[in-house]
């Protein structure tokens, strides 16, 4: 079956890519290097998940049969008198409300339950063979494996099911240190501590973790990890290493991931040379990792303490932490709105109550409470992330000008990648179609693109698409540089870079070098000049001023341990 390298349906855009193919050789090189990685199924993980599925166990947050989620007990009208009848009506309304939430949860869980069974079936078919992943780019240059289910970019249990066919010898303590740091990150308890603390935390618990691997179905504490199945896969690798008496010639094949520290904000801070944002997102060296989510949470707490109303006290009693602020802060670079911010806060409170039984005193309707907190979280984010807001406004203003001329926003990713990005946000039109099905006439609505660019949608889309194109550029360049340094296997998820433990230092150097090389160029000015060339003379006069850059020394990224770890 034939697939285009770039997943796009616009023929003119595909023709443009074909004509400019000679300009973006590094993009092809990066994809080919990734496709050269050979994979196998991680059999111990497969056996654990198979047993859990067969017993319908939710251990490790594994999706279970949604029909097993129990409905609340329906009230019974014992005595049919007026007083009892009124009580019964109230109880019935309450029951319907609670049952409605269960039905929604069942509907939400159904696709996840089907997905885990499909992934397990794919793994079964590949148990005794090795395989490769074909990759495809989207219109921003982001790289995805073509198989949608079992993949290195899938859910936690999906990633744990696969590992590299060929590995490398552990050799020295440095490799094992990187292996240990990865284990601490997967568990999550000390992943915000300094590197030494993480290594010591793992070394003190080696026997415990090996015990998880020996009896994963009875010794189930591993399931408390942030990424339970990937952590269990790490425990299995540790057990295999320990069984060789930690022989330096042990060949490790487990992908070890290094995650960038809020990559969206890192890109904005690098573009603006923003010292405050750069410090908050670990672009500069420090002894402990900076945590922008924690910084925002502390701002929110300070603002709540200045208030005297009861709702502020309720939120302080509930507890404002980094987890509550994480999703809003993480999504800010991708055009977060206050509406979405409120929903993320509500989702967090409901999840904490459902999964961790964390109580709250906000009553049944969380809207009022979350609506109160949203502007406080929003203003706190804006206090911490100043540079990003300036760039986002600039990007949106310029995009509206381009869209007003009925042109798609089009730019080229930084050199040497030179990938052409074309963001086409056309307005939709709906057509009613009548068709006969059996003896019935069915009326359907079909949406299709018009020839008119949607200015509102263009302005909303530019921030995430621009940042994703830069993410893709850093990844592609990092893969090429890492290959030159001797890294041969890659497990990549946009801003998360994976290889075997002995290659972690080489890949880390490559990531930092790639990031600096991309931002040695004035990325924002180059993008702005491409936009300005598209505008008429009238709109060119309305072009906003490019935000002024700060004085951040970007070369410090190469010395920052916590930039990507």
C-alpha positions, 0 to 999 in steps of 0.5 A: 500500500502506498502512503505519502511521506507527508499526511496531507490531502491538498494536491497543491501542497503535495506538489510544493513538497515534491518540488522542494524535496531537494531543500529538505534532505535532513528531514528525509535522513531523520525519518530513515534513521528512525525507520532503521530501528528494529523492535521486538515484543517485550514478552514478560510485559505481554504475559502480565497484561494478558493475565490482567486482561483475562481477569478483567483487572484494572491494575496499573490503570489498565482499561477494563470492561466498562459494563462492569462499572456498577450503577448506583442502587435505585431507590425503592418507594416502600410506603406510597404516602405523600411524604414518602412519595416526595422523598422517593422523587428526590432520591430518584432525581439524585439516582438519575444524576448519579446513573448519568455520570456512570453511563458517561464513564462507560461510554468514555471507557469503551474505546479504551477497553477495545484499544487495549485488546487490539494492541494485545492482539497485535503484540500476540501476532508479533511475539516471535518476530522482529519488526520495523515502524514506517513513519509519516509526517504531518503538515507541521513536520511532526513524525508519527509511526504509521501503525496507530495502536501498538507503537512507541508513541502509544499509551503507557502499556503500549510503549512497555510492550515493545523494546529494541531488538539490538542493544548495547553493553551496560559497560560502566557506572555512568550507563547504570546511573542513567538507567537508574535515573530513568527508573526514578522518573517512571515511578515519579516519587522523586522525579523533581529532585536533584540527580544524586537524590534520584540515583540514591533513591533507586539504589536503596530500593534495588531489591524491592524493584527486582521483587516486583519483576519476580512476582508482578501479579502478587507484589503489585506496588509497581502499579502505583508508579506514574507510568506503571507498565513502563516502570514494570518493564524497567524492573524486568530489565533490572532483574535481568541485569541483576541475574548476571551479577551486574556484569558490565557486558550485559546487553540492555535493549530497553528504551530509556526516555529523556523528556524536555521540561515543558517544551512549548514554553522552552521554545517561547523562552528561547525565541524571546531570549527570556531570562525568567521563562528560561530559568523556569523551564530549565534552559539554564543550569541549576542544582535542582530542576525548576518546576514551572507548574509548582511556581504557578501553584505557589502564585495561586496560593499567595493570591488565595491567601489575600482573599477573605471569602469562603470559596478561597478558604475552601480551595486552600483547604482542598490544596493547590498543588503542581498537579492541579496547575499542570494541564493549564500551564502545559497547554498555554503555549497551544492557545489555552483559553479560560474556558479550557482552563476551567475544564482542566481544573474540574477534570483534575478535581474529579479525577483525584476524587475518582482515582485517589478518593481525595475529598472536597467540599465544593458540593455536587456542582463543581462549576461554581468552584472551578469558575472562581479559581480559573481567573486566579490560575489564569492571572498566575500563569500570566505573571510567570510566563510573560514572554510566551504571552507576548509572542502568542499575541504577535503570532495571532495578530500576524496570522489574522492579517494573512488570513484576511487576504484569504491566504493560508499561513505558510512558513519554512522550518529553520535551517537546515531542515527547510520543511514547508509548513502550510496551515490551511484553515478553510471555512466549512459549508454544510450540505443536506443529502437525502438517501434511501435506506430500506423503506426509510428516507435518511437525511445526512449533513455533509461538511466540506471546505469552502474556498474562504480562509477562516480567520478565527480558526487560523488565529486559534491554530497558529500557536500550537502549529508553530510550536509543533513545527519547531519541536519537529525541527529539534527532533529531526536535527537531534536524530541526525546528530545522535546518529553521527555520535553512534546512537543506533536505536531511537524511540521518539515522542515529539519532545521525548527522546529514547535510546538504550542507557549506554547512549543516553549521554550521546543523545543528550548532547545531540538534543542540546546541540540541535536546540541551540543550532535551531535558535542560533537563527532568529526564528521569530523574525524569519517567520515574520518576514515570510508572513510580511512578504505574503501581505499586500501593501495595505496590510503590510503597513498594519504589521505589528512590531516584533516583540523585543528579545531579552538577554538569555545566553542560549549556550547555557542550554548545553550545560543544563542537566534538567533541560531534557532528562 
